[in-house]
Each structure stands twice: as C-alpha cells, then as structure tokens.
Amino acid sequence: MPESEGLSDLEIEFLIKAASQSVEDYCNRSFKRRVYRETLDGPGSNYLVLRNFPVFGGTARVGEQEVPILPNDDGLIFSSHGWPAGQRNIEVEYEAGYTLPGEETSEQPRTLPEVVEMACMFTMQGMLSQPAGNIQSERVGDVSVTYRDVDAALPLTARNLLVPYVGRWV
C-alpha cells in the first residue's frame, strides 16, 4: 500500500481506530465482546431484537420477571409468551460480540469475521486516498463546501461486505 509509506506506527494505529469506528457507526452496533445493557421498547411480539450479536447469554427483565437470554448468533430473543408492548419496559443485560484482533488469548481465539476486517481495511485505504475526509467538493471564491453523506465515508466495497452485520432495528 504505497499511500501508507512514511506513516508512523501511531498514525497507522489512529487510522485503524478511525476506520473501525466508521465501520461500527455504519453498522450501528459494537463488535467487541463484552457485557451490554439496554433498555428496550417491548415489541408486542414473540421476538426481541438486541443491538449486538452473537449473544452468549444474559437476562431480560420485564417488571419483576426475569427471563434468561440463551446463546444465539443473530441477537433475536424468542419468548413463547411474547414480549409485552410498551416504551422502555424491558431491561436486558447480556454478553455479546466478537473477540477482536489483538485481544485474542489461547482460551478465547479471535472470532471477528474476516469480512469485517476487510471492510475496515478498505475504509483505511479510502481514508489514505481521500485525506480531505468527508469533503466532497469545495470552492474558494465565496467559500462553499459540500460534504458526503455519512454512508459515503465507507467505500462501496466495505458497505457491501458489511450488509450481514448492519443493525436491524429502527
């Protein structure tokens, strides 16, 4: 990658962090494996949608009732009795996400899908080739600047790779 020649380790680290954050922002979720807490609107259906996945377990609280959250790959939590409709009436605490590169151990190997890493790399390449960042066009006389929309911050290739990992909620 000739654009990265002459970059210090610190600059490369910042690029990785910026690209990773752009990917998470685009997907509207976090990828890091950890415990998450959310207050959700009850959907009035059998499925509750969690923001982060894969899920390793946890609990959902509806009033005084606690419901176990079983491990699953998609963050959809099923209840045969249904989740009651309501605003911010369900509290969930659950462990979810992936073991990221650099955080793996012999007990917990890296699990982040390679396509997410590739999307991050394509995003870094875009940042290097467009140092103006989110500026699409500019004019000096009577100063005018046009910004790209947020989704355009990620190259089309990265966005296509991330389709299965984008959050499914409104």
Secondary structure, DSSP 8 states (H G I E B T S, - for coil): -GGGTT--HHHHHHHHHHHHHHHHHHHTS--B-EEEEEEEEE-SSSEEE-SS-SEEEEEEEETTEEEEE--BSS-EEE-TT----EEEEEEEEEEE-B--TT---SSS---S-HHHHHHHHHHHHHHHH-TTTTEEEEETTTTEEEE--GGGGS-HHHHHHHGGGS----
